[in-house]
Amino acid sequence: MKNFTLIVFVLLGLRAQAQSKLDCKDLIAAENQMAANVKMYTETWDKILNQRDIHAINDKNFAKDVVLLNQKEGIRAKGIEGFKNAFNYYLTAFSDIKFTFIDVWGHGDKLVKHWNFQGKHNETGNQMNLSGVTLVKMKDGKIIEEQDFDDNLSYNQQLGRYLVK
């Protein structure tokens, strides 16, 4: 009986060890995926905003049915062309753009980007300095969804649309 109990404990221990190795492999795979996603993501957005290359919004970096969500209203843009139109506004409305990644982190196919956007508004001549956060979903190394969160009041005040009291 003692031998049987010992065998059971040894087998359970081996099973737990094997499961632990699988869990570690899954975590390592998720970490590697996240690192690859962050690299592609930051390089892509650097090209779009800092290098002013709207054509970096393409089917190599974005899913064909990519979605851009608003903070409240829901879908702001859908598809690659919709994304291009949404972000081309910033390239045409602002000069001297400096887009900075304050931090990017995540797990697997989900990323969080803390960012800062600076530029000169071409129409008003006002300087913009706005920070925010973007929630990002990726799949198969491509961006499938983004949702930006920033201070819209500050944005409009900096453009002179609303007076600061």
Helices and strands as residue ranges (DSSP letters): H 2-45, I 46-50, G 54-56, E 62-69, E 75-78, H 79-93, E 94-107, E 110-121, E 127-139, E 142-150, H 152-158
